Every structure is written in C-alpha cells, then in structure tokens.
C-alpha cells in the first residue's frame, strides 16, 4: 500500500520542467518584485497625501530587510526627496540634540527627523518599544505638529526649547510580536493613523510564480556573488525550502536562509557551478553540527533508559510522536513517546496525569476532552461509562502541550477498554474532532524521522511506520533515506482521515460496522454489558480478602 506513496512524502517538481528549462534566460527578480502586496503598499504610501504618514511592515527585525526597503524607495523616488534608514534605539538621534549654557543654546546636532525632512525615515519597531515615553512626541512629529530636540545636558536647563514642524513619513519594520507590542503602545495606531503591510515569508508555487522564484534565485546569486545553480541543485534547494516552510506547495523567500545555504555551497564549488551534491552536503553538515542532543536522545532509547518498543503488541500502550524544542538549540528534532492507559471501575472520567501534575497545557487538556466526547458519542451510551481511565506520557519530565497526541491517546484508551492490543511497530500522530475526523498537526517531518531512526537502530521488521493525518501529506519533505526506505517497503506511511481508518491498521480490528461481528465498539459494549450483569462490585475489604485467600 505505502510503497506507492513514496512520491507524496517528498516534493515533486516534474510538472515544472518547462519553467526550469528557462532558468538561464529568466530575468532577475528583486525582493520587492516577488512581494506584490508590499510593493503595491509602498507605491500607495508614496502617492498618498494627508493624514496617513506612518507605515507598519511585518517583517523580520533585520537591517538587511530595512536596507532593501530603503533601496526600493530610492529607486521609486529617483532622488526627489531624502530616504534615510537607521538602526539606532536612541531617541536623541531621532529628534536631535542641543547643548545649553546659562539657558542659551550653544550647540545643535540635527536629528534624523530634520535630516529626512520632506522625505522618509525607516526605523526598527524596537525604537518605539525601547522608548515608549517618547512615542507621543514622535507621533506628534509624524502628524506635522511642532517638536523639539532633546537637551543632552539635563543639568543645564533651557528656558525656551526651539520648536519646528517636519514633513516626514516614517516606516516601521518589526516582526508580528513586536508589532503586537506596538499596538499596546497606542491602541489608535491602526485607526487611520497608519498603513499596514507584510513582507511575506514564502511564495505559493504554480507555473507563473515559479518563474518569479527562479528569477529571485538569480538575483540572490548576483547580489551576493554566488555561483550559478544547476537545475538539479535548484530541485534540492526547493525540497529543503519545502521542509523549511512545511508545505510542498510553497518556497521560502527568506534572504538569510538562502544566503547562508548558498554561501556554504560556494565553499564546495571553488567558484564553479553549484551542484545538487553541494546543497545536500551543506544540509547534511548543518544537521551534523547540531545533532548532539538528538543523538543523546537516541542513545537513551537504545540503551533502554527510555522504553520505546518497535515490535510486538501491547494493550493500552501506543507510540506517539513529539517534537522537541530546546532553548538555545537551533534544531527541532523528533522523538517518539510512549503513551499508556489503564482502566478501572469508576465513573467514566479520564484522568489526565499530565494535567493533574501541571505538566500538561490547556490545548492538551482540550484534546483529551474532545477524544473522550467522541468515544462516548460513538458508543451511544445512556449513562456514563462504568470505567475510569488514567492516561499518561511515560518517562516525560517536561511540559506537554498541543493536541497532536489526542489520536494516540484515543487509541491507547480504546485499546485498554476493548482489550485489543496495539501493534507497537506503528506510531501515531494527529488530532481528532468530536466526529472522529483526524486533523492536521505540525512538525510531521521531524516526528516521522524520529520514529524512523529508532526503528532503523532497533531493526526493521518490514511492518513499521507512522499513521498520520492525510491532510498533512502536503507538508512532508522527508529525508532521502526515509523516502528510499518507504520506496523499498522497509518503512510505511499510512495517511488516515478518520478514526475508523486507524483502528484496522493499529488494532487489526474495525472500529465499528453492522457487518462486522467483531469490532472495537462491540468489544467495549460487551465489556459494559458484562459489567452490568455482574453483582455489585465487592467492597475493598472483600477484594483484599479474595486476593489473599
């Protein structure tokens, strides 16, 4: 089944061969030329007159992007007015400074407002956030009201500060978090005071936009004096880009990402053409440089310090998939986690151990409640389940959040209720809704590769693999070794859409159905019926006596 799916787990660009063949003749495309929304906003900002004199741009807080905005404005204005860019966080540099002696101004250092008078000033959002008390004064200056320079010697007060008006437009660049903080600085900032636009981090690929992306690559190579790329190298770079964007249908437009990879490739080529092998070598070395923590995690599993089974069957135990992010570490990596569930006489409640010990976040708790509601609905019970359950991430000592394990938790719970064992050769990831539909989650590449490495080191059986949401297929850009294993039938991928698709794979039993005499829901219903037919459960004293005698 999954041998035919290997093409879906890595980007395929066969349909774009005609576009790749045009690479040598495609005109260059600058950063702004592949940002049509931002380019149109800048043009509008230049042409507008009146109240709107501030432009907020959601973009990486980086001087390189501010430089390209500056160059684009200078090109559009053709020297008709000044365009200045600054990286300063000192408001004295913006307003200018004066020095006084006995109340009289003795020295005046013009600020950037004065230098850019009649034109444009480009700043970082951090300038506003680092100097919130100056925002009202800067806002007034932007609106054309009088402003004053800053006295750089507070011990020499000035009786009458010089004041003047400026005709200036300000462009503020910052990431979404920074701009969110700017909103708190002034709730009216979006109420007609400014325009807003975004520097988009990626481009959706089709026959037309791919030509734009290829032109963007040519521009980057000329801008940073990089060798030309072969068609195969572009394919490899785009596959890495699909992993970076987590979508096969998108290519990144990040200057730093492209520059860092291609600059490293230049070291391999010695000034010659960049080949696919060069790009692969750079990506491999990047992983090797940051692979200490993933390797230690793998060693703990192989040494038996962390228990992960990739063979056999167990009741109430399932291999879930997680992504580990460590502060100060550039690499997110996947790691399987063992989820277990035990059931006992009770009131039908599920005890979320992670939540009770304050290691589970609210999104994780939400996923638990959703999967509980789905199973209760599927059983169509008039009364609560007579069994309670305890679900836990085994050997987990840090916070767990998100709903990506809710499908795995559901499988562990259903297995414990029905008594049907789970195939440990398979791992599960995905969220579920109250109707049993399996929903997309993040970090699929890292999750799959994490489980693949464990199976590889513990030994392939030919039946190992990952059950994942079908809607996540377009997000996959797996490592070539994993793709080859899938192609050869060593490792498998099972894309599923509903819980009904999962159970035959994981439990070798249908979830429900009138035709099947033996299904998961029937097993659970029979267990409930048998419980109801029994006498009232023994008291705790009688249970202990029965065990002892």
N, C-alpha and C positions, 0 to 999 in steps of 0.2 A: 504493500500500500504506500508506504512513505518513501520507497525508492524513487517513485515518480514525482515526489515533492521537492527534490533537492534544488530544483531551479527556483522554487519560491522562497527559499531561505537565504538567498543572496541576490543582490540586484542584477537584473538582466537588461542590457542596453542594445540588444540585437536590432531592435526596430529603428534605432537611430544611426545606422551605418552611413546613410546618405549625409547626415549632418557632420559626422566625424570626418568623412572624406573631404569636407570643405574647410577643415581646420586651418590649413595653410593660407587660404585666401579670405578668411573671415576678418572683418575689421575689428580693431580693438574696442573694448567697451570699458569705460571707467566705472568706478564705484557708483557714482551718481547715475550713470546711464543704465545700470541694472537695478536702480531704485526708483521706478517711475513715480510712486506716490510721494516720496521725499523730494524728488526733483521738481514735481509739479507744485508742491507746497513752497519750496524755496522761490520759484518763479512768482507765485502768488504773493509771497511775503515782500518781494522786491517791488511788485507793481501796486500793492495796496497803499492807500493813503488814509490817514485819520487815526482812529483810536488804537488799533491793534499794532503794537510796536514791539511785541515780545513773541518769540518762537521757542517752544519747548520741543526737543527732539529726544525721543527714547533711543539711545544708542549706547554702546559700551563707553564707559568713562575712560577714554584713552585719547591722548594728544594726537595720535595718528588720524583718528576719525575727525577731530576738530580741524586738523590741517586740511583734510580733503574737502570739508565744508567751506573752509576759507578759500581754497583754490577754486572751487566751483563758483562761489560768489564773485571772486575777482575776474574770472573768465566771463561771467554773465554781465558784470557791470563795466568791464573794459576801462577801468581807471576813472570812472565818473565820480566815485566817492571812496573814502577810505574804508578798508576792511581790515580789522585788527583781531588777533587771536591771542589769548593769554591763558597761562596755566597757574596764575597766581591765586592764592587764597587770602591775600592781604587787601582789605578794602581801601587802604590808603593808596594802593597802586591804582585803584579804580577811580576814586574821587580826586586824587591828587593830594599834595601835602603843602602846608605853609609853615613857616617858622616866624616867630614874632619876638620882638624886643621892646619892652615897655609898652605893650599894647599895639604896637605897629608892626605890620608885615614886613619882614626883612628878606624873605626868600619864598619863592613859589615854584613848586615842582609840579608841572602839569600831569594830570592823571589820564587814564585811558579814555574816560568819558570825553575829555577835552580833545585828545588826540584823534578820537574816532567821531568827532562832532560832524554831523551831516552824513554819517555812514553807518557801519555795522560793527558790533563788538561780539565776539564769540567767547563764551566762558564755560567752565565746568559747573555742574549743579552743586558740587561741593563748595563753591564760592558762597552760594546762598546759605547752604546748611551750616557752614563753619562760622557764618557771621549773621545770625538771624536778626540781631538788633539793628543791623544796617539795612535790612530789606525794605522797610518803609521809605527810607531816604532814596534807595536805588529805584524803587517803584515810582516814586515821585519824579525822579530824574528821567526815567523812561517815558513817563506820561507828559514830559515837557515842562514840569514845574521847576522852580529855582532850586539849586543845590549848592552846597558849599564844600570846599576842600577840607581835609582833616588836619587839625593842628597837631603836628608831630611832637610838640613840646608842651604837654599839659601844664607845666609849671610856669609857662609864660602865656597867660590868657589873652585873648584878643577881644577887644571891645565890640568890634563890628566885623564879623566874618564876611569876606567877599562872596557874593552870590551871582549865579548866572544860570541861564537855561541852555539845555543841549537838545539838538535834534539828532536823536540816536535810536537805533534799533538793536536789540540785544537778542542773541541766540544762545540758549542754554542747552548743553548736551549732558545727559546722565542716563543711567540705567533705570529700569522701572522702579526699583526700590528707592533710589534717590529721588525720582520724580514724585513718588508717593509721599515722601517726607516733605517735598516742596509744597504739595497740596496742603499738608498740615500747617505749613508756614503761612499760607494765605489761602483761605477757602474760596476766595473770589477769583483765583488766578485763571480758572478756566471759564469764568462767567463773562466772556467778551474781552478780557484783558490780553489774551494770547491766542496764537495758533498752536496746533499740536500736530506732530508727525512722527514717524518711526523709521529708523534705519533697519530694514528687515534683515534678519539673520540668515535667511535662506531663500531659495527660488524654486517654485514648483516647475517640474520638468515636463515639457512637451516639445514637439518638433520645433516650435518657434523659440521658446525660451532657452532651449539647449544651445542654440546658436549664440544667444546673448551670454550664456555662461562660458562657452568656449572663447568668445571674444574677451570676456573678463579674465580668463586664464592668460590669454596672450598679453593683455595689458599688465597683469601682475608680473609676468616674466620680463617684460621690458622695464617696468618700473623698478624692480629690484635686481636687475641684471642677472636673470636666471636663464639657464639653458632651455631650449625648446623641448616640449614633451612629445613623445610618440603617442600614437593612438592607444596603444596598449597601456601606456603609463597613465593616460587620462582615464581609461576604464578603471584602473586600480585606484587612482586618486578619488574617483567618483564613488567607488564602493566604500572607501574609507569615509568619504563625506556622507554617504547614506547612513553609516553607523554613527557618525557624529550628530546628524540631525535626527536619528532614529526613525527614518522614513525613506523607503526606496524611491519615492516619487519626488524627493527634494534634494537639492545640492546646497551646501553651505556657501555663504558669501562673506565669511569671516576673513578679514585681511590677515590677522595674526596666525590663524590656523593654517592657511595656505602658505604664508611666507615661511613659517617655521618648518613645515614639511619639505617644501621645495628647496629651501636654503640648505637643509641637511642633505637632500638628494644631490645638490650641486657638489658637495664634497666627494661623493662617489663617482660622479661623471668626469671629474677633472676638466670641466668646461665643455664637455660634449653633450649630446642629447640625453635627456632624462628618460630612462627605460622603466618598464614595469617592475623589473627586478630591483631597481634603485628605490622605488617607492615602497615596495614590500620590505626591503631591508631596513628602511627608516622606521616603518611602523613596527616591525619586529623588535628593533633595538629600543624603541620607545617603551614597549611593554617590558622588555628585559630589564631596563633601568629601574622600573617601578614595580618589579614583580616579587620583592621580598615578602611583603605581607600576604599576598595570595599563596605564595609557596609555603609559608609557615602554616597557613590555614589548611592547606592540602596535607602537609606533614602530620598535623594533628589528627586528621581523619585517617590517614594511612597507618599511623601508629596506634590507632584505637583509642586515642584520648577523646575524640569526638566520634560518636557512634553514628555512622551512616551506612545503611545496608543497601546494596545494589543487586541483591539476588534473594530468592525465596519469597515467602508470603507471611504477612503478619496481620492479625486482627486489630483494628483501631490504631494503626501506625502508617503514616504516609510520608513520603519525601516531598517537602515543599521547597520552593526556591526563593532565595533572598538576594538582595544586592547590598553590599557593604560599602559605606562611605566613611572614610576616616579623615578627620580634620587634619590638614597639612599634607595629605597624600593626594597626588593628582589623579590617581586611578581608582575608578569604581570597579569592583570585581564581584563575581557571583559566587555564592556559597550555598549548597543545599542545607536544609534544616529539617530535623525530624520532628514532626508533629504527632502527638499521641492523644488518644481519647479513651477514657474508661467510663462505663455507665454503671449505675446502681439504682436501687429503689429510691424514688424521690417524687418531686412534684413537677417534673418536666423541664426544670430550669437547666441551662447550660452555665457551668461555672468557668468563666474566662480567667484562668490563672494569671495571665499577663496583666490583665486589667486590675485584678484584685491586689497584686503586689506593686501596682503603679509602674509597670514596665510596658504596658500597652496603651497606645494613644487612642484618641476618640474615634479616628477613622477605622482602626482595627476593631474597636468595640461595635461600631456601626455595622461592619461586615459580618460580625458574629450574629448580631440580631437579625440581619436580613436572611442569612442562611438558615437560621432557626425558624423564621417565619415561613420560608419556602417549604421546608420539610414538613412542618405542621400542616400547611395547606395541602401538600401532596397527599398526606395520609388521611385528610378529611376527617379529623377526629372531632367528636362532640365534647370531649373532655380533655384536659391536659394529659400528656404522656405520663405514664406511671414511673418513668425512669428519669433520673437526672444524669448529667454528664459533666466531666471535667476535661477541658481541652487545654493543652499546654505546648509551647515550643520547648522541646527538651534541650538542655545544655545551652540555653540562651541567657546571657547575663547583661544584656543591654536593652534599650527601649525598642519595642516593635510597634510600627505604625503602618497605616495603609490597609487597603482591603484586598491586596493581591494574593493573600493566603486564604481568603474565605472559601474558595473552591476546595483547596486541600483540606481545610478544617471540616468542611461539609462531608468530604469523602471519609475522613477519619471517624466522624460521628456516626455516619450511616453504616460504616463497617462495624463499629462497636455495637450499634443497635441490632443489626441484622445477623451478626456473627459471621459475615462473609469476609475472608481475608483479602488484603490489598497486596497486589503484586509490587514488590519492592524494587523491581527492575525499572520502574517508571516513576518519574517525578511529575508534580502537578503545579501549575500556576494559573491564576485567573481570579477574577472577581465574579460574583453571581448577584443577580437581582432576585426579587421576590417571586418571579415567574420561572426561575431556573435557567435563565439565559446567561451564558458565560460572556463576561465583558472584558474589554482590553485592559491591560496593565502596563507598567513601564519596566524598563531595564531588561527586556527579553534576551538580548544578545548576551549580556553578562550572565544572566541566570542559566541559560541553556549551556553555555560554555563551562560554567562552574560545575554543573552536574556531569557534563561530558568528561571533564578531566578526572573526576572521581571514578567514573565507570572505566575510563581508559587505564587508570593505575590499578584498579581492583580487578580488571579483566573483563573484556567484552563477552557478553553471552549471546549477542545477536538479537536480543529482545528488549534491550534497554532504550530509553528515550524519554521524551518530555511531552506531556499533554498540555496544550496551551490554547488560548482563545484564537479562533480562526480570524478574528478581526485584527489580530496582531501580526499576521503573516507579512504585511507590507512594511513592518518595522524591522524586519530581520536583515542583518548583513553579517552573517556568521563567519568565523574564521575559516579559511580554506580547508584546514584539516578536518573541521567538523562537517563541512559541506561534502568533502570526499567520503567521510565515514557514512554519511546519510546515503550518498550515491551508491556505496558498496553494500549497504544493508547492515552495517555494524551497529548503527545508531539510528533512532527513529524520531520523527516529529509527528504528533497527532493533533491537528487543528480541530477544535470542537466548538460547537455553537450553543449547545445546551447540556444540562446535567445528564439528560438521557443519553447523550453521545459518550459521556465519560465512563459511566458505570460498566458497560460491556468491556471496555479496554482495561480498566483498573481492577474491577471485581469479577470479570468474566461472567457477569450476570446482568440481564436487562434491568433497568431501573423500575419500569412499570409496563403494563400492557395486558390486555384481556386475553391475548392469545397464549402468552407465556404462563405456564402453570407455576414456574419458579421465577420470581423476580424480587428485587430488593424490597420494594414496598410490601409485597406479600410476606416476605420473611419477617419484616418488622411488625406487620399486622398480626401475624400468627403469634409472635412473642407476646404482644399485648393481650391477645385473646387468652393465651395460656396463663398469663399473669392474672387476668380477671377471673379465670376458672378456679385458680388456687384459693385456698382458705386465706384468711387474713394473715399477713406475714407474722412470723414468730416475734416475740419480744426479744430485746437484745440479750436478756438472760438465757432464754431458750436457745438462741442461736449459739451462744458460747458453750452451753451445756451439750448441744448436739455435736459441736466441733470436738469437745473434749472426750465425749463418751460415744 
